[in-house]
Amino acid sequence: MEAFFSALTAKLQEIAQAWPNADDKKRLLLANELLELRQLSDQVVDRWLLFEEALSQVINTLKEEMHGVKQPQPAVHPLCQEEDPAAGSADHPAGGQVVLHPHLHMYRKGEGFYHLRLYQDARRCFADLLQQSPDWEIGRLYYAYSLLFCEERGEAMKEFRLLSRSASSPKVAAISYNAIGCLLAEEAQWLEAGQAFQAALHAFPGYAEAKFNLALCCLQDGEAKEALEAVESYLQQVHDDWEAEMIWLRAAMQLVANGNGTEMVPPARLQTPAKHLDSRTLQEMASMYEAKGQLHRAQLCYVYLREQLPREGWVYQGLAWTTWLIAGTRKALPLIKKAVSLSPDNLDFHFTYGWMLLFDGLVEQAVAVFHFILRKQADHRLAQSGLVAAYERLGETDSAKEIAERFVAEADPYLRSLGYYHLGRLAVIQEDWKLADQYFQQVAGEERLFREVPLYRSLCAAKLGKPAGEGMLFLDPIPT
């Protein structure tokens, strides 16, 4: 059998490869061959369904002979017999009790089409089944999923809603609520989707898939704390799901950014970087550690990532940046050069290289790098900001001020604050303390991104003879 299907697959590939360069006559022959393959495939499916029905009949006959009673094959997917409805999914609907039903052959035929992914045929079979037996919950669940995969989303939603309200089986109700939540989430209706996932868990508290979906939904809706609670419960059941670990890490980073993540205790697998973790999990861990200022742990994440992804420039970029912050330029430069060599078109990597040169005192070389970036992309904000810092060091304050004033004219609050921050530093260099303080005041709301601002304002207050902090609650107008 394996050789038979391998030969069919090889023939199909041969047609696909020959088609682009074939003339009209040759394409007609290829099309006929493709039609023959389609007809052969249909024959295989029909014969398999006949065999499946015959197999079920023989099994039932043997059971009757063994037990002396007539007991049809349970009309339920095997996964439905498990305690946890999480075994059910879009590919394998599950739920409910074992059902004995006189229309078993209709169910089995529809189930066969469904698992062969012939959803149009499955939809017709289950529609016929429900005409005869409208209360058959498992059949209706298959029907709803068949509608969904036939892109009849509205009708599928109606069926899932009907099952969620009427199903006697907690598993069927939970799976239906979960499907409703997925459909709502695809429309970015996060609040309503979250409520559907909660209803699924209310119907069946052990439904791991609904816990995962609820966590993802809360994260998308900005509810980081609720996302953490849901995904931690999920990870107690499923211990090595990298997608769930990423949800935990992203929720944790949201809390850290809001100043609420200091007391978090990560799940056991995420408490320290480890080689066995998935590369995507390690990448998220590195971002979280960087956000929390735990540079050595972030650096270790990138070390393990380099072992897994030795040809990825962003890995060397991350390793270079953390190494630079920990150990300085000499150890970091070879790493950032490697990142640039792997991804020569990534201008952010070039910027990191220039920034390291700048802070190592190689200002002219840094300026050359920033100009190279701006020739490639004239509005590269990092390169423009790097030039301001470089001109400041070279004493070319007019050139630095000209670039900084471009930021002030931007609509984006962060870019405006960055411009005022640069102008404030330039005013400090010129010892215009009042003007410098007025510029730093305009950074209000973005102080967490410019942590030196309170220090500069204290310096300005001291130079102006004011007590530290005086006037820091009021915004003085910038002179024009």
C-alpha positions in Angstrom: 0.0 0.0 0.0 2.8 2.4 0.9 4.4 1.7 -2.5 1.1 2.4 -4.3 0.6 5.8 -2.7 4.3 6.7 -3.1 3.9 6.0 -6.9 0.8 8.2 -7.0 2.6 11.0 -5.2 5.6 10.7 -7.5 3.3 10.9 -10.5 1.6 14.0 -9.1 4.9 15.7 -8.5 6.0 14.8 -12.0 2.9 16.6 -13.5 3.5 19.7 -11.3 7.1 20.0 -12.4 6.3 19.5 -16.1 3.4 21.9 -16.3 5.3 25.3 -16.3 7.4 24.5 -19.4 4.8 22.5 -21.3 3.2 23.6 -24.5 -0.6 23.5 -25.1 -0.6 20.0 -26.4 1.5 18.7 -23.6 -0.6 20.5 -21.0 -3.7 18.8 -22.4 -2.1 15.4 -21.8 -1.0 16.4 -18.3 -4.5 17.7 -17.5 -5.9 14.3 -18.6 -3.4 12.5 -16.4 -4.4 14.8 -13.5 -8.1 14.0 -14.1 -7.3 10.3 -14.0 -5.6 10.7 -10.6 -8.6 12.6 -9.3 -10.9 9.8 -10.4 -8.6 7.2 -8.9 -8.6 9.2 -5.6 -12.4 9.2 -5.6 -12.5 5.5 -6.1 -10.1 4.9 -3.3 -12.3 7.0 -0.9 -15.5 5.2 -1.9 -13.9 1.8 -1.5 -12.4 2.8 1.9 -15.8 3.9 3.1 -17.4 0.6 2.0 -14.6 -1.3 3.7 -15.0 0.7 6.9 -18.8 -0.1 7.0 -18.0 -3.8 6.3 -15.4 -3.8 9.0 -17.8 -2.4 11.6 -20.4 -5.0 10.7 -17.9 -7.8 11.2 -16.8 -6.4 14.5 -20.4 -6.2 15.7 -21.1 -9.7 14.6 -18.1 -11.1 16.5 -19.2 -9.1 19.6 -22.7 -10.6 19.4 -21.3 -14.1 19.2 -18.9 -13.5 22.1 -21.4 -11.8 24.4 -24.7 -13.2 23.2 -26.3 -9.7 23.0 -26.7 -7.3 20.1 -24.6 -4.2 20.7 -23.9 -1.8 17.8 -20.6 0.0 17.6 -20.8 3.1 19.8 -21.6 6.1 17.6 -19.1 8.3 19.2 -15.5 9.3 18.4 -13.0 7.4 20.6 -11.7 10.6 22.1 -15.1 11.2 23.6 -14.5 8.4 26.0 -11.7 10.2 27.6 -12.2 12.3 30.8 -10.6 15.4 29.5 -12.4 17.2 26.6 -9.1 18.9 25.7 -8.6 15.8 23.6 -11.1 17.3 21.3 -10.0 19.9 18.8 -10.9 21.3 15.4 -9.7 18.1 13.9 -11.3 15.7 16.4 -14.5 17.0 18.0 -15.2 15.2 21.3 -17.5 15.1 24.2 -20.6 13.4 25.6 -21.4 9.9 26.7 -21.3 6.8 24.6 -24.4 6.8 22.4 -26.1 3.8 20.8 -28.0 4.8 17.7 -29.9 3.2 14.9 -28.4 5.5 12.3 -24.9 4.4 13.0 -24.0 3.9 9.3 -24.8 7.6 8.5 -22.6 8.7 11.4 -19.7 6.5 10.4 -19.9 7.7 6.8 -19.9 11.3 7.8 -17.0 10.7 10.3 -15.0 9.0 7.5 -15.4 12.0 5.2 -14.5 14.4 8.0 -11.3 12.7 8.9 -10.3 12.5 5.2 -10.9 16.3 5.3 -13.7 16.0 2.7 -15.7 18.5 4.6 -18.4 19.2 2.0 -19.2 15.5 1.9 -19.1 15.3 5.7 -21.5 18.3 6.0 -24.0 16.6 3.7 -23.8 13.3 5.6 -24.2 15.0 9.0 -27.1 17.2 7.8 -28.9 14.0 6.7 -28.2 12.4 10.0 -29.6 15.3 11.9 -32.7 15.3 9.8 -33.3 11.8 11.2 -31.9 12.4 14.7 -31.8 16.1 15.6 -30.8 15.4 19.3 -27.6 13.5 18.5 -25.0 15.8 20.1 -21.9 14.3 18.7 -23.3 14.3 15.2 -24.3 17.9 15.6 -20.8 18.8 16.8 -19.3 17.2 13.7 -21.8 19.0 11.6 -20.9 22.3 13.2 -17.1 21.8 12.5 -17.9 20.6 9.0 -19.7 23.9 8.4 -16.8 25.8 9.8 -14.3 24.1 7.5 -16.6 24.7 4.5 -16.4 28.5 5.4 -20.0 28.6 6.4 -19.0 30.4 9.6 -22.4 32.0 10.4 -24.2 28.6 10.2 -21.4 27.0 12.2 -21.7 29.7 14.9 -25.5 28.9 15.2 -24.8 25.2 15.7 -22.1 25.8 18.3 -24.4 28.2 20.2 -27.3 25.7 20.1 -25.0 23.0 21.5 -23.5 25.3 24.1 -27.1 25.9 25.5 -28.7 22.5 25.0 -26.0 19.8 25.3 -26.5 17.4 28.1 -22.8 16.5 28.0 -20.4 19.0 29.8 -17.7 18.0 27.3 -19.8 18.9 24.3 -20.9 22.2 25.9 -17.3 23.0 26.7 -16.0 22.3 23.2 -18.9 24.3 21.7 -18.1 27.3 23.9 -14.4 27.0 23.0 -15.3 27.0 19.3 -17.5 30.1 19.8 -14.6 31.8 21.6 -12.2 31.0 18.7 -14.6 32.4 16.1 -15.0 35.6 18.2 -11.2 35.9 18.7 -10.7 35.7 15.0 -12.8 38.9 14.8 -10.7 40.5 17.6 -13.7 40.5 19.9 -11.5 39.7 22.9 -13.9 40.4 25.7 -16.7 38.3 24.2 -14.2 35.5 23.3 -12.8 35.5 26.8 -16.3 35.1 28.2 -16.9 32.1 25.9 -13.7 30.5 27.1 -14.6 31.1 30.7 -18.0 29.5 30.0 -16.2 26.5 28.5 -14.2 26.1 31.7 -17.3 26.5 33.8 -18.9 23.6 31.9 -15.7 21.5 32.2 -13.0 22.9 34.5 -10.3 20.5 33.2 -10.4 21.7 29.6 -6.8 22.6 29.0 -7.4 24.0 25.5 -9.9 26.6 26.8 -7.4 27.6 29.5 -4.8 28.3 26.8 -7.2 30.2 24.7 -8.4 32.3 27.6 -4.8 33.2 28.5 -4.1 34.2 24.9 -7.3 36.2 24.8 -6.6 38.1 28.0 -3.1 38.9 26.8 -4.5 40.4 23.6 -7.0 42.4 25.6 -4.2 43.8 27.8 -5.3 41.8 30.9 -1.8 40.6 31.8 -2.6 39.4 35.3 -5.6 37.3 34.2 -3.5 35.9 31.3 -0.8 34.8 33.8 -3.4 33.0 36.0 -4.9 31.2 33.0 -1.7 30.1 31.4 -0.2 29.0 34.8 -3.2 26.7 35.2 -2.7 25.4 31.7 1.0 24.7 32.3 0.2 22.6 35.3 -1.5 20.2 32.9 0.7 20.7 29.8 4.3 21.1 30.9 6.3 21.7 27.8 4.2 23.9 25.5 6.4 26.6 24.1 3.5 28.7 22.9 2.0 28.8 26.5 5.5 29.7 27.8 5.6 32.6 25.4 2.2 33.8 26.6 3.5 33.7 30.2 6.6 35.6 29.3 4.8 38.3 27.3 2.2 38.7 30.1 5.1 39.0 32.6 6.8 41.7 30.4 3.5 43.7 30.3 3.4 43.6 34.1 7.1 44.6 34.3 6.5 47.5 32.0 3.6 48.7 34.2 5.7 48.3 37.3 3.7 45.3 38.7 5.9 42.4 37.9 8.4 42.4 40.7 6.8 39.5 42.7 6.2 37.1 39.9 7.4 33.5 40.2 7.9 31.9 36.8 6.9 28.3 36.1 9.6 25.8 36.9 10.8 25.5 33.3 11.1 29.3 33.0 12.9 30.1 36.2 16.4 29.9 34.6 17.5 29.8 31.0 18.2 26.2 29.8 19.5 24.6 26.7 16.5 22.3 26.2 14.0 25.2 25.9 12.6 26.0 22.5 14.3 28.9 20.7 11.2 30.9 20.7 10.8 30.6 24.4 14.4 31.6 24.9 13.9 34.6 22.8 11.0 35.7 24.9 12.9 35.0 28.1 15.8 37.2 26.8 13.4 40.1 26.2 11.8 39.7 29.6 15.2 39.6 31.4 16.4 42.7 29.4 13.2 44.5 30.4 13.9 43.7 34.1 17.6 44.6 33.8 18.7 41.0 34.5 21.4 41.2 31.8 23.4 38.1 32.8 20.4 35.9 32.4 19.5 37.6 29.1 23.0 37.0 27.9 22.8 33.3 28.8 19.6 33.1 26.8 21.4 34.4 23.7 24.3 32.0 24.3 21.9 29.1 24.1 20.2 30.6 21.2 23.5 30.9 19.3 23.9 27.1 19.8 20.4 26.5 18.3 20.4 29.2 15.6 24.1 29.8 14.6 23.1 31.6 11.4 20.6 34.1 12.7 21.9 37.7 12.9 19.4 38.8 15.6 20.9 36.2 18.0 24.3 37.8 17.6 22.8 41.2 17.9 21.2 40.3 21.2 24.3 38.6 22.5 26.4 41.6 21.4 24.1 44.1 23.1 24.0 42.3 26.5 27.7 41.6 26.3 28.4 45.3 25.7 26.4 46.3 28.7 28.1 43.8 30.9 31.7 43.7 29.6 32.2 46.6 27.3 33.0 47.2 23.6 36.1 45.1 23.2 34.2 41.8 23.8 31.0 43.0 22.1 32.4 44.3 18.8 33.2 40.9 17.2 29.7 39.7 18.0 27.9 42.7 16.4 30.2 42.4 13.4 29.1 38.8 13.1 25.4 40.0 13.2 26.1 42.5 10.4 27.8 39.9 8.3 24.9 37.5 8.6 22.3 40.3 8.0 24.0 43.0 6.0 20.7 44.7 5.1 19.5 45.1 8.7 20.2 48.7 9.4 19.5 48.4 13.1 22.5 46.0 13.4 24.6 48.7 11.7 23.3 51.2 14.2 24.3 49.0 17.2 27.8 48.8 15.7 28.0 52.6 15.3 26.7 53.1 18.8 29.3 50.9 20.3 32.0 52.7 18.3 30.7 56.1 19.6 30.9 55.1 23.2 34.3 53.6 22.7 35.5 57.0 21.7 35.7 56.2 17.9 33.4 59.1 17.1 34.5 59.7 13.5 34.0 56.0 12.7 30.6 56.1 14.4 29.5 59.2 12.3 30.5 57.3 9.2 28.3 54.4 10.2 25.3 56.6 10.9 25.7 58.4 7.6 25.8 55.1 5.8 22.5 54.1 7.4 20.9 57.4 6.5 22.0 57.0 2.9 20.1 53.7 2.9 17.1 55.1 4.9 16.8 58.8 5.3 14.3 58.7 8.2 16.1 56.1 10.3 15.4 57.6 13.7 18.1 55.7 15.6 20.8 56.8 13.2 19.6 60.4 13.5 19.7 60.2 17.3 23.1 58.6 17.1 24.3 61.6 15.0 23.0 64.0 17.6 25.1 62.3 20.3 28.1 62.1 18.0 27.9 65.8 17.0 27.5 66.6 20.7 30.8 64.9 21.4 32.5 66.6 18.5 31.3 70.0 19.8 29.2 70.6 16.7 26.2 71.7 18.7 24.5 73.6 15.9 24.4 70.4 13.7 23.2 68.4 16.7 20.5 71.0 17.5 19.3 71.0 13.9 18.6 67.2 14.0 17.1 67.3 17.5 14.6 70.0 16.4 13.3 67.7 13.7 12.2 65.2 16.4 10.4 68.0 18.3 8.2 68.6 15.2 7.1 65.0 15.1 3.5 63.9 16.0 4.7 60.8 17.9 5.0 61.6 21.7 8.1 59.5 22.1 10.0 61.2 19.2 9.0 64.6 20.6 10.3 63.7 24.0 13.5 62.4 22.4 14.0 65.7 20.7 13.5 67.7 23.9 15.8 65.3 25.7 18.6 66.0 23.2 18.0 69.7 23.3 18.1 69.7 27.0 21.5 67.9 27.0 22.8 70.4 24.4 21.6 73.3 26.7 23.4 71.7 29.6 26.7 71.7 27.6 26.1 75.4 26.8 25.4 75.9 30.6 22.0 77.5 29.8 20.4 75.9 32.9 17.0 77.5 32.7 16.5 76.6 29.1 17.8 73.1 29.8 15.3 72.6 32.6 12.5 73.8 30.4 13.4 71.3 27.7 13.6 68.5 30.2 10.2 69.4 31.5 8.7 68.6 28.1 9.8 65.0 28.5 7.0 64.6 31.0 5.2 61.2 30.6 8.2 59.5 29.1 10.6 59.7 32.1 10.8 55.9 32.3 12.5 55.9 28.9 14.8 58.7 29.8 15.9 57.8 33.3 18.6 60.5 33.4 16.0 63.3 33.3 15.4 63.6 37.0 19.2 63.9 37.5 19.5 66.6 34.9 16.6 68.5 36.5 18.2 68.3 39.9 21.4 69.6 38.4 19.6 72.5 36.7 17.8 73.3 40.0 21.1 73.4 41.8 22.7 75.6 39.2 19.7 78.0 39.3 19.8 78.1 43.1 16.5 76.3 43.6 15.9 73.4 46.1 16.0 70.0 44.4 12.6 69.3 42.8 11.4 72.9 43.0 9.3 73.8 40.0 9.4 70.2 38.7 5.6 69.9 39.0 5.0 72.8 36.6 5.8 73.1 32.9 7.3 76.4 31.9 6.8 77.6 28.3 9.7 77.1 26.0 10.9 80.5 24.7 10.4 81.0 21.0 
